Amino acid sequence: MNPLTSFKLNRGNRTINLTFILLLSLPLTSKAQPEIAEIASVQNCHYLNKVEGSSGYGKNYNWQSLAKYSALSRAEKLGASHVVWDQLYTVGGFNGVAIAKAYDCNSSSANKGNVAIAE
């Protein structure tokens, strides 16, 4: 008997089956997405790096949202708590790039006031 074809979900308890499937689709680690901030509100935060996000290729009428989401995901991986949008520009008619500066405002070095903001 093939183990791949012999697995059947119990039709009698669909709630448990759906819960099991949903739990498998959740990420194992979940971080909070960085907040969008103005430069004045991150003055005492630790600058991490510039992050760039792209909308990808294809006809994306909503390319700005895709590019921003990509940049926010990269900032999240850096451990950023806040981002400040720097630039949003098109690449062709339906694609583009979002550039932001990523900051950590939650670390112990963030609130010491001696961190220079890179412009």
Buried (B, 14 or more C-beta within 10 A) or exposed (E): EEEEEEEEEEEEEEEEEEEEEEEEEEEEEEEEBBBEBEEEEBEBBBBBEBBBBBBEEEEBEEBBEBBBBBBBEBBBEBBBBBBBBBEBEEEEEBBBBBBBBBBBBBBEEBEEEEBEBEE
